[in-house]
Amino acid sequence: MKKSKTWTALIMTAALSGCASLPPELKLPQLGEPEPKKVEKPLKTANQLLKKGELGEAVALLEKAIMAGEKDKAVVRLHNKLSAIQTRREEQLEDQLLLQQYDALQKQLPLITKLAENRPRDAHLHSKLLDAQSEQEQQHLYLTRCGWREWRHQPKLATRCLTVALSIKEDEDDRRLLKLLNSRSSKAVKRARKIKKSQRAAISKKASTNKLKQAQVLFEKNELSKAKMLLQKLLQKEPKNSAVRELLQLVQKELQIHLKNLFKTGDRLYSQGEVAGAIAVWEAAQKLDPNDDRVVVKIERAQRILDNLEQLRKSR
């Protein structure tokens, strides 16, 4: 209690005597914010936050670490990098919000103008119209800034901002930049189309290669009719494909040899009176080449003979 009174007396004496400060040995303890607590493993924690998509939390954590006396240069570099990213995102969101506000104002302004025309003595309405027009002029400035700030990183956003800005007020520099952006956009579209065309061609080529391999396997298995059909379809899509054409010629050549042998066998059986056997052989030939009219004639002729024989047998 006595000590407290002594302090009070000294302070009052110093105040009354106009002293700027107390003697060093009697100075009161400084009152202020507590020292920042050191952040453990700021880099690791910040990267974990980034993986979760929590950019703002990562920046705040690194700021806290730096304020607490963190001396690792990597922490400072990451903080600067993330702060720049955060600022860019905020600017882009603000620009998008500005465009939405402009769209809303554009819908309201014609209505306010018509109302003001119908109520020429309504001071409040005319004041509202002037405020809307003033806001539109102010938006022009922000939209122009958006276009020039975003034209390298977000060309679509920049194009939108400049287009809207020029609809409010004509500006030669803005018009020139917009023309540049439209030119680049046109070139980008052409490049994208070219890339897509190249990708489609690559996919088509791969599919053709796979079908050609299938036809080759069918040929080796002596499934000539299937191989021929597959190759003919492939050749319709790619008439200039020499590999397909060459394999089709081999298949057709081999097919003709098989047909010739089957024709001979069928003719021999037919001449020996084995009509049913001959028909079976010719039907096998017909499966190999359904479009061959010769085999159709042979089968029909042999079938008539069989039918006649059957009628004679029944008549007896």
Buried (B, 14 or more C-beta within 10 A) or exposed (E): EEEEEEEEEBBEEBEEEEEEEBEEEEEEEEEEEEEBEEBEEBBEBBEBBBEEEBBEBBBBBBBBBBEEEBEEEEBBEBBEEBBEBBEBEEBBEEBBEBBEEBEEBBEEBEEBBEBBEEEEEEEEBBEBBEEBBEBBEEBBEBBBBBBBBBBEEBBEBBBBBBBBBBEBEEBEEBEEBBEBBBEEEEEEEEEEEEEEEEEEEEEEEEEBEEBBEBBBEBBEEEBBBBBBEBBBEBBEEBEEBEBBBEBBEBBBEBBBEBBEEBBEBBBEBBEEEBBEBBBBBBBBBBEBBEEBEEBEEBBEBBBEBEEEEEEEEEEE
